[in-house]
């Protein structure tokens, strides 16, 4: 069974268990996956599913920040709970040292000489780390390692 099937099974379990927050988060995710499949006109790969989950997590984090600034505790709690559900679906996060090691090996792979080669490094490394760490942090570390 693929990742999408696991998500559908988790949604069914949430329905049977009456877990409204989990159900809401998984419905949102399945809707996003369905829309992307329609757009692409094919079934999504597990990597693409992880990328969409990661994107939804990032959107959820941004919403949490806005709700916190706006004093919307009611919406804040719901968003945090849904974000926790989505994060459970992502692969285990990479430590900073693991990210640094991946960046160094990618720099060797592409033969990057300096900060001007950052684009090449990022293009190569992002598929390896998507859903496991933030792209912004990878970019900062890569720039640091490349001497920028």
C-alpha positions as CSV (number, residue, x, y, z in Angstrom):
1,X,0.0,0.0,0.0
2,X,1.3,3.4,-0.9
3,X,1.5,6.6,1.1
4,X,-1.8,7.8,-0.2
5,X,-3.5,4.6,0.8
6,X,-2.1,4.9,4.3
7,X,-3.5,8.5,4.5
8,X,-6.9,7.2,3.4
9,X,-6.8,4.5,6.0
10,X,-5.9,7.0,8.7
11,X,-8.8,9.1,7.6
12,X,-11.2,6.2,7.9
13,X,-9.9,5.4,11.3
14,X,-10.4,9.1,12.4
15,X,-13.9,8.9,11.1
16,X,-14.7,5.7,13.0
17,X,-13.0,7.1,16.1
18,X,-14.8,10.5,15.9
19,X,-11.5,12.4,15.8
20,X,-12.6,15.6,14.1
21,X,-9.3,17.4,14.1
22,X,-7.4,14.5,12.5
23,X,-10.3,14.0,10.0
24,X,-10.2,17.7,9.1
25,X,-6.4,17.7,8.5
26,X,-6.5,14.5,6.5
27,X,-9.4,15.7,4.3
28,X,-7.5,18.9,3.6
29,X,-4.4,16.8,2.6
30,X,-6.4,14.4,0.4
31,X,-8.1,17.3,-1.3
32,X,-4.7,18.9,-2.0
33,X,-3.4,15.6,-3.4
34,X,-6.5,15.1,-5.5
35,X,-6.2,18.6,-7.0
36,X,-2.5,18.0,-7.8
37,X,-3.3,14.7,-9.5
38,X,-6.0,16.4,-11.6
39,X,-3.5,19.1,-12.5
40,X,-0.8,16.6,-13.4
41,X,-3.2,14.1,-15.0
42,X,-1.5,11.2,-13.2
43,X,-1.0,9.6,-9.9
44,X,1.5,11.3,-7.6
45,X,4.8,9.7,-6.5
46,X,5.5,9.3,-2.8
47,X,8.1,12.1,-3.1
48,X,5.5,14.4,-4.6
49,X,3.1,13.5,-1.8
50,X,5.8,14.3,0.8
51,X,6.4,17.7,-1.0
52,X,2.7,18.5,-0.7
53,X,2.5,17.5,2.9
54,X,5.6,19.7,3.6
55,X,4.0,22.6,1.8
56,X,0.8,22.3,3.8
57,X,2.9,22.2,7.0
58,X,4.6,25.4,6.0
59,X,1.3,27.1,5.3
60,X,0.0,25.8,8.7
61,X,3.0,27.3,10.4
62,X,2.5,30.6,8.8
63,X,-1.2,30.6,9.8
64,X,-0.2,29.8,13.4
65,X,2.0,32.9,13.4
66,X,-0.8,35.1,12.0
67,X,-3.3,33.7,14.5
68,X,-0.9,34.2,17.4
69,X,-0.3,37.9,16.4
70,X,-4.0,38.4,15.9
71,X,-4.9,37.0,19.3
72,X,-7.1,34.2,17.8
73,X,-6.6,31.5,20.3
74,X,-9.6,29.5,19.1
75,X,-8.1,29.2,15.6
76,X,-4.6,28.8,16.9
77,X,-5.3,25.6,18.8
78,X,-7.1,24.0,15.8
79,X,-4.3,24.9,13.4
80,X,-1.6,23.6,15.8
81,X,-3.5,20.3,16.2
82,X,-3.9,19.9,12.4
83,X,-0.3,20.7,11.9
84,X,0.7,18.0,14.4
85,X,-1.3,15.5,12.3
86,X,0.4,16.5,9.1
87,X,3.9,16.4,10.6
88,X,3.3,12.8,11.7
89,X,3.1,11.9,8.1
90,X,6.5,13.4,7.2
91,X,9.7,11.4,7.3
92,X,11.9,11.9,10.4
93,X,13.6,15.3,10.4
94,X,17.3,15.6,9.7
95,X,19.7,16.9,12.3
96,X,21.8,19.9,11.3
97,X,24.9,17.7,11.1
98,X,23.1,15.3,8.7
99,X,22.1,18.3,6.5
100,X,25.6,19.6,6.6
101,X,27.0,16.2,5.5
102,X,24.5,16.0,2.7
103,X,25.4,19.5,1.5
104,X,29.1,18.7,1.5
105,X,28.6,15.5,-0.5
106,X,26.3,17.4,-2.9
107,X,29.0,20.1,-3.3
108,X,31.5,17.4,-4.3
109,X,29.0,15.8,-6.7
110,X,28.3,18.9,-8.6
111,X,31.8,20.3,-8.3
112,X,30.7,23.6,-6.8
113,X,33.5,26.1,-6.2
114,X,31.8,29.0,-4.5
115,X,28.6,30.8,-3.7
116,X,27.9,31.3,-7.4
117,X,27.2,27.6,-7.7
118,X,24.6,27.7,-4.9
119,X,21.8,27.1,-7.5
120,X,23.4,23.9,-8.7
121,X,23.8,22.6,-5.2
122,X,20.2,23.5,-4.2
123,X,18.8,21.9,-7.3
124,X,20.6,18.7,-6.5
125,X,20.0,18.6,-2.7
126,X,16.4,19.6,-2.4
127,X,14.9,16.3,-3.6
128,X,17.0,14.5,-0.9
129,X,15.8,16.7,2.0
130,X,12.2,17.7,1.0
131,X,9.9,17.1,4.0
132,X,12.8,16.4,6.3
133,X,14.1,20.0,6.8
134,X,13.2,23.5,5.6
135,X,14.7,24.7,2.3
136,X,15.5,28.1,3.7
137,X,17.7,26.4,6.3
138,X,19.4,24.3,3.7
139,X,20.1,27.3,1.6
140,X,21.6,29.2,4.6
141,X,23.9,26.3,5.5
142,X,24.9,25.7,1.8
143,X,25.8,29.4,1.5
144,X,27.8,29.2,4.7
145,X,29.7,26.1,3.6
146,X,30.4,27.5,0.1
147,X,31.9,30.5,1.8
148,X,29.3,33.2,1.3
